[in-house]
Amino acid sequence: MEHPGWRVAASSYIVESPYLRLRRDTIVLPDGTVVDDYYVRESRGYVIVFALTRDRRAVLVRQYKHGIGKVLLELVAGAIDEGEEPRQTALRELAEETGYVAESMRHVRSFITDPTSANTVAHVFFAPDARAERKQKLDVTENISVELAGMEELRHKLRSGEIDSMPHVAAIYYVLDHLDDLLRVTY
């Protein structure tokens, strides 16, 4: 169902940068109510990579996230650059953030992350054959330590809240729920 009676009366960008576009819409609701300041964050989306080594350990990254002001443990993730396909982003981010590379990079699911105030989609990829082959190539804002976790340890980190970023929790649980099928298809 597209725009069930909602009408955009006016729209303008109040922030336009390579990293963020913030749009201000004036919305007319079905009953005629006018909402002058409905803000929407626009993005090209991002990828989350569930990379698994041959000995079945998940590749995790621990890094400071300024928005929340905390160091988080997550899967590899990154924004899709202009002109880039999500699979390219997944391969690039895995190599840059961790130094790991993968022969296989399979799209397994996409999630809508914040439908009320953003158009962002997170694309989840599975790399079953990750191996450390190069040095990290970090952005100026990144200081990432790489950690490996076996499947039981990964489950413990989820249950205990050590991994607590919702998109990453959803991606991990989704992949774990389908892991046997993913490994069968990939190998």
C-alpha positions in Angstrom: 0.0 0.0 0.0 1.7 3.2 -1.2 0.9 6.5 0.5 -2.6 5.6 1.9 -4.0 9.1 1.6 -0.8 10.9 2.6 0.1 13.7 0.2 3.5 15.5 0.1 2.6 19.2 -0.3 6.2 20.5 -0.2 9.6 19.0 0.1 13.1 20.4 0.5 16.5 19.3 1.6 17.9 20.9 4.7 21.1 18.8 4.7 22.8 17.3 1.6 26.2 15.8 2.0 27.9 12.6 0.8 27.0 11.0 4.1 23.6 12.3 4.9 20.6 13.8 3.2 17.8 15.1 5.4 14.6 16.0 3.8 11.8 18.2 5.3 8.4 17.3 4.0 5.1 19.1 4.5 2.5 16.3 4.6 -1.3 16.5 4.2 -2.9 13.5 6.0 -6.1 11.9 4.8 -8.2 13.9 7.3 -6.7 17.2 6.0 -4.3 17.7 8.9 -1.1 19.4 7.8 2.2 18.2 9.3 4.8 20.9 8.4 8.0 19.3 9.7 8.1 15.6 8.8 11.8 14.8 8.5 13.2 11.9 6.5 16.8 10.7 6.4 17.7 9.4 2.9 20.6 7.0 2.2 21.9 4.6 -0.3 21.7 2.0 2.4 24.4 -0.2 3.9 25.6 -3.7 4.1 26.2 -6.1 7.0 28.6 -9.0 6.5 28.3 -12.2 8.4 31.8 -13.6 7.6 32.7 -17.1 8.7 36.2 -18.6 8.7 36.7 -22.1 7.4 36.9 -23.3 11.0 33.4 -21.7 11.6 34.3 -18.6 13.6 32.4 -15.4 12.9 34.5 -12.3 12.1 33.5 -9.5 14.4 34.6 -5.9 14.8 34.8 -3.8 18.0 34.8 -0.1 17.4 33.6 3.3 18.8 30.3 4.6 17.4 30.0 8.3 17.9 26.2 8.5 17.6 25.7 6.4 20.7 29.0 7.4 22.3 30.0 3.7 23.0 32.3 1.0 21.8 30.2 -1.7 20.2 30.8 -5.3 19.0 29.2 -5.9 15.6 29.6 -7.7 12.3 31.4 -5.9 9.6 29.2 -3.1 8.1 29.4 -0.1 5.9 27.6 2.4 3.8 27.1 1.8 0.1 29.1 4.3 -1.9 27.6 6.2 -4.9 27.7 3.9 -8.0 28.5 0.8 -5.9 26.5 -2.4 -5.8 25.8 -3.8 -2.3 27.9 -6.9 -3.0 30.9 -4.7 -4.0 30.4 -2.8 -0.7 30.3 -6.1 1.3 33.6 -7.3 -0.2 35.2 -3.9 0.2 34.1 -3.3 3.8 35.2 -6.8 4.9 38.7 -6.3 3.5 39.0 -2.7 4.7 37.7 -3.2 8.2 39.3 -6.6 9.0 41.9 -7.5 6.4 39.8 -10.6 5.6 38.8 -11.5 2.1 36.2 -14.0 0.8 35.7 -15.9 -2.4 32.0 -16.1 -1.8 29.7 -13.3 -0.9 26.1 -14.2 -0.9 23.2 -11.8 -0.4 20.8 -13.5 2.1 18.3 -10.8 3.2 17.6 -7.1 3.2 16.0 -5.3 6.2 14.2 -2.0 6.4 15.9 -0.3 9.3 13.7 2.7 10.3 10.6 3.1 8.1 9.1 5.9 10.1 11.8 8.5 9.5 14.3 7.0 7.0 14.4 5.1 3.7 17.5 3.1 4.7 17.8 -0.6 3.8 20.4 -2.9 5.3 21.6 -5.7 3.0 22.9 -8.8 4.8 25.6 -10.8 3.1 27.1 -14.2 4.1 30.8 -15.0 3.4 31.5 -18.6 4.4 35.2 -18.7 3.5 36.7 -15.6 5.0 40.5 -15.6 5.5 42.9 -13.0 6.8 45.1 -11.9 3.8 45.9 -8.2 4.1 46.2 -5.4 6.5 43.2 -3.3 7.5 42.6 -0.1 5.6 40.7 2.0 8.0 39.0 5.4 7.5 40.2 8.3 9.6 37.3 7.9 12.0 37.8 4.1 12.5 39.8 2.3 15.1 38.7 -1.3 14.7 39.8 -4.4 16.5 39.0 -7.7 14.9 37.6 -10.6 17.0 36.7 -14.1 16.1 33.9 -16.0 17.9 32.7 -19.7 17.5 29.0 -20.3 17.1 28.3 -20.9 20.8 30.4 -17.9 21.9 28.5 -15.8 19.3 25.2 -16.9 20.7 26.4 -16.1 24.2 27.4 -12.6 23.0 23.9 -12.1 21.6 22.0 -13.4 24.7 24.2 -11.4 27.1 23.7 -8.2 25.2 27.4 -7.8 24.4 26.2 -7.5 20.8 23.3 -5.0 21.1 23.0 -3.1 17.8 19.6 -4.1 16.5 20.4 -4.5 12.8 23.4 -6.7 13.7 21.4 -8.8 16.2 18.8 -9.3 13.5 21.4 -10.2 10.9 23.2 -12.7 13.1 20.0 -14.4 14.3 18.7 -14.6 10.7 22.0 -16.1 9.4 22.2 -18.5 12.4 18.7 -19.7 11.7 19.6 -20.5 8.1 23.3 -21.4 8.6 23.0 -25.1 7.6 21.2 -24.2 4.4 23.6 -21.4 3.6 26.6 -23.6 4.0 25.0 -26.4 1.9 24.3 -23.9 -1.0 27.7 -22.2 -0.8 30.0 -25.2 -0.8 
